[in-house]
Amino acid sequence: MNILDYHTLQYIWWIIMLVLIIGFSITDGFDMGVAVLLPFIAKTDIERRVVINTVGATWEGNQVWLITALAALFAAFPQVYAVSFSTLYIALMLTLFCLFLRPVGFDYRSKLSNPKWRKYWDIALFAGGFFPCIIFGIAVGNIFLGLPFYFDKWQMIYNTASFTKLFHPFALLTSLIGLSLFCLHGATWLNVKTSGIIQSRAKKFAKFFAAFFIILWIIGGFSLKFIHGFSIDQNAVITLKTNAWLNNFIQYPKLYFICLSGIFCVGLNILLQNKFAKLSWILSCLTIIIFFVNTAIALFPFMLPSSANLQQSLTAFNASSSHKTLFSMLIAVIIFMPLIITYTAWVYNVLKGKIEEKDIEETQENLAKNKNSYWY
């Protein structure tokens, strides 16, 4: 007798995937946001080193969330993994190459004191944060629009559109939403981790991107009313309907309070930036959680809708692995996920506190002696 039936396991793994995406967005999101803001918040070399050091000790661990999410997707929803890496291959490869710039940028920037050398690596770090934010946002927008894939009788995947078709106006809107969200998150992080002029600039950027995000989020929400969404009936027949992406909210009106709570969190974040940096950081994390929960509710049960063949759209229920696979992996998650979260919390507790310019200056001599130093 199975402890959990197959349908319940599918629900659970859909939730686990959402948790992993949120975990990546919260932890690596501020890394990318800080990288995007680097040329604008830090004006001198010492200021740029302060900004980089706010994420220098944790960025590698944060990026593990992405690797874990992709591994879980491969195991729990293999068809979703296969289709996404086929239809979005160029976009994902561009993201991967941009992410490559981050480790080498962090490690090599301070190897030489030449201003041009450091400037080039600052540009690389900016690109390593900016383009993934944009590409992730475009990917989310195209999921709402539907990806142009279909399967033949041998289950071979075919993509019927070119790379340029990904740049739909709605996808560009979602890319700006993602960019503003991560920039808000990064600026809020810098408000917590820095002081003086850098902190002052971070507060201004946080307020700007918070307001920008609210405007774009509202526009994006209203845009869902006018694009053709995917709807599935009780017989698993999929159709295209205007306003379909709001079906779950219409069926359960209380879900609209989640949307309103997100706007409330961002608005409160603006008010608290000046005097309550840590509380603003918590609100920024809550905003990310609410944003992705809203996105997941709108899409559910779809994971990758197909605009080329509606009936071959992938959902949480037709694209999952076997019962045995899902249950075995769930046991591993129950054992290891609390350990990972506990360890991550411990690391952040150990590394708490602000990064000051004097900290950088005190390590200048050590950096010159030790070329492999993790002070950037």
C-alpha positions as CSV (number, residue, x, y, z in Angstrom):
1,M,0.0,0.0,0.0
2,N,1.4,3.4,-1.0
3,I,1.7,6.0,1.8
4,L,1.1,8.8,-0.7
5,D,-0.8,8.3,-3.9
6,Y,0.6,9.4,-7.2
7,H,-1.5,12.5,-7.6
8,T,-0.5,13.8,-4.2
9,L,3.2,13.3,-5.0
10,Q,2.8,15.3,-8.2
11,Y,1.3,18.1,-6.2
12,I,4.1,17.9,-3.6
13,W,6.8,18.0,-6.3
14,W,5.2,20.9,-8.0
15,I,5.4,22.7,-4.7
16,I,9.1,21.6,-4.1
17,M,10.0,23.0,-7.5
18,L,8.4,26.3,-6.6
19,V,10.3,26.3,-3.3
20,L,13.6,25.7,-5.1
21,I,13.0,28.5,-7.6
22,I,12.1,30.9,-4.8
23,G,15.2,29.8,-2.9
24,F,17.4,30.6,-5.9
25,S,15.6,33.9,-6.5
26,I,16.1,35.0,-2.9
27,T,19.7,34.0,-2.5
28,D,21.2,34.4,-5.9
29,G,18.7,37.2,-6.8
30,F,20.5,39.7,-4.6
31,D,23.8,38.6,-6.1
32,M,22.6,39.4,-9.6
33,G,21.0,42.6,-8.4
34,V,24.2,43.8,-6.7
35,A,26.1,43.0,-9.9
36,V,23.7,45.1,-12.0
37,L,23.9,48.0,-9.6
38,L,27.7,47.8,-9.3
39,P,28.6,50.5,-11.9
40,F,26.0,52.9,-10.6
41,I,26.3,52.6,-6.8
42,A,30.1,52.3,-6.5
43,K,32.0,55.2,-8.0
44,T,35.6,54.5,-6.8
45,D,37.6,51.3,-6.8
46,I,37.4,51.0,-3.0
47,E,33.6,51.4,-3.1
48,R,33.4,48.8,-5.8
49,R,35.4,46.4,-3.7
50,V,33.1,47.0,-0.8
51,V,30.0,46.3,-3.0
52,I,31.6,43.1,-4.4
53,N,32.6,41.9,-0.9
54,T,29.0,42.0,0.2
55,V,28.3,39.0,-2.0
56,G,31.8,37.6,-2.4
57,A,31.6,35.1,0.4
58,T,28.2,33.6,-0.4
59,W,27.5,33.8,-4.1
60,E,28.8,30.3,-4.9
61,G,26.6,28.7,-2.3
62,N,23.6,30.8,-3.5
63,Q,24.1,29.5,-7.1
64,V,23.8,25.9,-5.9
65,W,20.0,26.5,-5.5
66,L,19.9,26.8,-9.3
67,I,21.8,23.6,-9.8
68,T,19.6,21.8,-7.3
69,A,16.4,23.2,-9.0
70,L,17.6,21.9,-12.4
71,A,18.6,18.5,-11.0
72,A,15.2,18.2,-9.3
73,L,13.5,19.2,-12.6
74,F,15.4,16.6,-14.5
75,A,14.4,13.9,-12.0
76,A,10.9,14.8,-11.2
77,F,9.7,16.3,-14.5
78,P,12.1,15.0,-17.1
79,Q,9.9,16.0,-20.1
80,V,9.8,19.6,-18.8
81,Y,13.5,19.5,-18.5
82,A,14.0,18.2,-22.0
83,V,11.6,20.5,-23.7
84,S,12.8,23.7,-21.9
85,F,16.5,22.9,-22.8
86,S,15.4,22.3,-26.4
87,T,13.1,25.2,-27.1
88,L,15.1,27.7,-25.0
89,Y,18.5,26.3,-25.8
90,I,20.1,29.5,-27.1
91,A,18.7,31.6,-24.3
92,L,19.8,29.1,-21.7
93,M,23.3,28.8,-23.2
94,L,23.6,32.6,-23.2
95,T,22.6,32.6,-19.5
96,L,25.2,29.9,-18.8
97,F,28.0,31.9,-20.5
98,C,26.9,35.0,-18.6
99,L,27.0,33.1,-15.4
100,F,30.6,32.0,-16.3
101,L,31.6,35.6,-16.0
102,R,30.8,35.8,-12.4
103,P,33.4,33.3,-10.9
104,V,36.2,34.6,-13.1
105,G,35.2,38.2,-12.4
106,F,35.2,37.7,-8.7
107,D,38.4,35.8,-8.7
108,Y,40.5,37.8,-11.2
109,R,39.4,41.4,-10.7
110,S,41.9,42.2,-8.0
111,K,44.7,40.1,-9.4
112,L,46.1,43.3,-11.0
113,S,45.8,46.9,-9.7
114,N,45.6,48.2,-13.3
115,P,42.4,50.4,-13.5
116,K,41.5,49.2,-17.0
117,W,41.9,45.5,-16.0
118,R,39.5,46.1,-13.1
119,K,37.1,48.1,-15.3
120,Y,36.8,45.2,-17.7
121,W,36.0,42.7,-14.9
122,D,33.5,45.2,-13.5
123,I,31.8,45.1,-16.9
124,A,31.9,41.3,-16.9
125,L,30.3,41.2,-13.4
126,F,27.6,43.6,-14.6
127,A,26.9,41.5,-17.6
128,G,26.9,38.3,-15.4
129,G,24.0,39.8,-13.4
130,F,22.1,41.9,-16.0
131,F,21.6,39.4,-18.8
132,P,20.5,36.4,-16.6
133,C,17.9,38.7,-15.0
134,I,16.6,39.6,-18.5
135,I,16.7,36.1,-19.9
136,F,15.0,34.6,-16.9
137,G,12.2,37.2,-17.2
138,I,11.9,36.5,-21.0
139,A,11.6,32.8,-20.3
140,V,8.8,33.3,-17.8
141,G,6.9,35.6,-20.3
142,N,7.2,32.9,-23.0
143,I,5.8,30.3,-20.7
144,F,2.7,32.4,-20.4
145,L,2.6,32.9,-24.1
146,G,3.2,29.2,-24.8
147,L,6.4,27.6,-26.2
148,P,6.2,26.5,-29.9
149,F,7.1,22.8,-29.4
150,Y,5.5,19.5,-30.2
151,F,6.3,15.8,-30.0
152,D,6.2,13.4,-33.0
153,K,5.1,9.7,-32.7
154,W,8.6,8.7,-31.4
155,Q,8.4,11.5,-28.7
156,M,11.1,13.5,-30.5
157,I,10.9,17.2,-29.6
158,Y,10.5,19.8,-32.4
159,N,10.7,23.6,-32.0
160,T,8.7,25.6,-34.6
161,A,10.0,29.1,-33.9
162,S,13.2,31.0,-34.1
163,F,15.2,32.6,-31.2
164,T,13.9,36.1,-32.2
165,K,10.3,35.0,-31.6
166,L,11.1,34.9,-27.9
167,F,11.2,38.7,-27.8
168,H,7.5,39.2,-27.7
169,P,6.3,42.5,-26.1
170,F,4.8,40.6,-23.1
171,A,8.1,38.7,-22.6
172,L,10.0,41.9,-22.7
173,L,7.7,43.3,-20.0
174,T,8.3,40.3,-17.8
175,S,12.0,40.7,-18.3
176,L,11.8,44.2,-17.0
177,I,9.7,43.0,-14.1
178,G,12.4,40.4,-13.2
179,L,15.2,42.9,-13.6
180,S,13.4,45.5,-11.3
181,L,12.7,42.8,-8.7
182,F,16.3,41.6,-8.5
183,C,17.6,45.2,-8.5
184,L,15.3,46.0,-5.6
185,H,16.5,42.9,-3.8
186,G,20.2,43.8,-4.5
187,A,19.8,47.4,-3.4
188,T,18.0,46.3,-0.2
189,W,20.9,43.9,0.5
190,L,23.4,46.7,0.1
191,N,21.4,48.8,2.5
192,V,21.9,46.1,5.1
193,K,25.5,45.3,4.4
194,T,27.1,48.7,3.7
195,S,27.2,52.1,5.3
196,G,27.9,55.7,4.4
197,I,27.6,57.0,0.8
198,I,27.1,53.5,-0.6
199,Q,24.3,52.8,1.7
200,S,22.7,56.2,0.9
201,R,22.8,55.4,-2.8
202,A,21.5,51.9,-2.2
203,K,18.4,53.4,-0.4
204,K,17.7,55.6,-3.4
205,F,18.0,52.8,-5.9
206,A,15.8,50.5,-3.7
207,K,13.0,53.1,-3.6
208,F,13.3,53.7,-7.4
209,F,13.2,50.0,-8.3
210,A,10.4,49.3,-5.8
211,A,8.2,51.9,-7.4
212,F,9.2,50.7,-10.9
213,F,8.4,47.1,-9.9
214,I,4.9,48.0,-8.6
215,I,4.1,49.8,-11.8
216,L,5.3,47.0,-14.0
217,W,3.7,44.2,-11.9
218,I,0.3,45.9,-12.1
219,I,0.7,46.4,-15.9
220,G,1.8,42.7,-16.2
221,G,-1.3,41.6,-14.2
222,F,-3.7,43.5,-16.4
223,S,-1.9,42.3,-19.5
224,L,-2.9,38.7,-18.5
225,K,-6.5,39.7,-19.1
226,F,-5.8,40.4,-22.8
227,I,-3.4,37.6,-23.9
228,H,-4.7,34.2,-24.8
229,G,-4.1,31.8,-21.9
230,F,-4.3,28.1,-21.7
231,S,-7.2,26.4,-20.0
232,I,-7.7,22.7,-19.2
233,D,-11.1,21.1,-18.5
234,Q,-12.0,18.0,-16.5
235,N,-11.4,15.8,-19.5
236,A,-7.8,17.2,-19.9
237,V,-8.8,19.0,-23.1
238,I,-6.7,22.1,-23.5
239,T,-8.0,25.3,-25.1
240,L,-6.9,28.9,-25.7
241,K,-9.1,31.5,-24.0
242,T,-8.7,35.2,-23.3
243,N,-8.3,35.8,-19.5
244,A,-7.6,32.1,-19.0
245,W,-4.5,32.8,-16.9
246,L,-6.7,34.3,-14.2
247,N,-9.0,31.3,-14.0
248,N,-7.6,30.1,-10.7
249,F,-8.0,33.6,-9.2
250,I,-11.5,33.9,-10.5
251,Q,-12.4,30.5,-9.1
252,Y,-10.9,31.3,-5.7
253,P,-11.2,35.1,-5.3
254,K,-9.4,35.0,-2.0
255,L,-6.2,34.4,-3.9
256,Y,-6.3,38.1,-5.0
257,F,-5.2,39.0,-1.5
258,I,-1.9,37.4,-2.3
259,C,-1.4,39.9,-5.1
260,L,-2.4,42.8,-2.9
261,S,-0.1,41.6,-0.1
262,G,2.8,41.7,-2.6
263,I,2.0,45.3,-3.5
264,F,1.7,46.1,0.2
265,C,5.1,44.6,0.9
266,V,6.8,46.6,-1.8
267,G,5.1,49.8,-0.7
268,L,6.1,49.2,3.0
269,N,9.6,48.5,1.8
270,I,9.9,52.0,0.4
271,L,8.8,53.5,3.7
272,L,11.2,51.4,5.8
273,Q,14.4,51.7,3.7
274,N,15.7,54.7,5.6
275,K,15.5,53.4,9.2
276,F,14.8,49.7,9.1
277,A,17.2,48.1,6.7
278,K,16.9,44.5,8.0
279,L,13.1,44.7,8.0
280,S,13.2,46.0,4.4
281,W,15.3,43.0,3.5
282,I,12.7,40.6,5.0
283,L,10.0,42.5,3.0
284,S,12.1,42.1,-0.2
285,C,12.3,38.4,0.4
286,L,8.5,38.2,1.0
287,T,8.0,40.1,-2.2
288,I,9.9,37.5,-4.2
289,I,8.0,34.7,-2.5
290,I,4.6,36.4,-3.2
291,F,5.6,37.2,-6.8
292,F,6.5,33.6,-7.7
293,V,3.6,32.1,-5.8
294,N,1.3,34.4,-7.8
295,T,3.0,33.3,-11.0
296,A,2.7,29.6,-10.1
297,I,-1.0,30.0,-9.2
298,A,-1.7,31.6,-12.5
299,L,0.1,28.9,-14.4
300,F,-1.1,25.9,-12.5
301,P,-1.3,23.1,-13.5
302,F,0.7,24.0,-16.6
303,M,4.5,23.9,-16.5
304,L,5.3,24.3,-20.2
305,P,2.2,25.1,-22.4
306,S,2.6,24.3,-26.1
307,S,1.5,26.9,-28.6
308,A,2.2,24.5,-31.5
309,N,0.1,21.6,-30.2
310,L,-2.2,22.6,-27.3
311,Q,-2.9,19.0,-26.3
312,Q,0.8,18.3,-25.9
313,S,1.2,21.0,-23.3
314,L,3.1,19.8,-20.2
315,T,1.5,19.9,-16.8
316,A,2.4,18.8,-13.3
317,F,0.3,15.7,-13.9
318,N,1.3,14.5,-17.4
319,A,5.0,15.3,-17.3
320,S,6.2,13.8,-14.0
321,S,8.3,10.8,-13.3
322,S,6.9,7.6,-11.9
323,H,5.4,7.2,-8.4
324,K,8.5,5.3,-7.2
325,T,10.9,8.0,-8.4
326,L,8.9,10.9,-6.9
327,F,8.5,9.0,-3.5
328,S,12.2,8.1,-3.3
329,M,13.3,11.6,-4.0
330,L,10.8,13.0,-1.5
331,I,12.5,10.9,1.2
332,A,15.9,12.4,0.2
333,V,14.3,15.9,0.3
334,I,12.9,15.4,3.8
335,I,16.3,14.3,5.1
336,F,18.6,16.7,3.3
337,M,16.6,19.9,2.8
338,P,16.4,20.8,6.5
339,L,20.2,20.3,6.7
340,I,20.9,22.5,3.7
341,I,18.6,25.3,5.0
342,T,20.1,25.1,8.5
343,Y,23.7,25.2,7.2
344,T,22.8,28.2,4.9
345,A,21.2,30.0,7.8
346,W,24.3,29.3,9.9
347,V,26.6,30.7,7.2
348,Y,24.7,33.9,6.9
349,N,24.7,34.3,10.7
350,V,28.5,33.9,10.8
351,L,28.9,36.4,8.0
352,K,26.5,38.9,9.3
353,G,27.6,42.5,9.8
354,K,28.5,45.4,7.5
355,I,31.4,45.6,5.0
356,E,33.3,48.8,5.6
357,E,35.9,50.5,3.6
358,K,38.4,50.1,6.4
359,D,37.9,46.3,6.2
360,I,39.1,46.5,2.6
361,E,42.0,48.7,3.4
362,E,43.2,46.5,6.2
363,T,43.3,43.5,3.9
364,Q,45.2,45.4,1.1
365,E,48.5,44.1,2.2
366,N,47.3,40.6,2.6
367,L,45.8,40.7,-0.8
368,A,49.1,41.7,-2.4
369,K,50.8,38.7,-0.7
370,N,48.1,36.1,-1.3
371,K,46.9,36.2,-4.9
372,N,44.2,33.6,-4.2
373,S,42.6,35.6,-1.5
374,Y,38.8,35.7,-1.5
375,W,38.8,39.4,-0.7
376,Y,38.0,41.1,-3.9
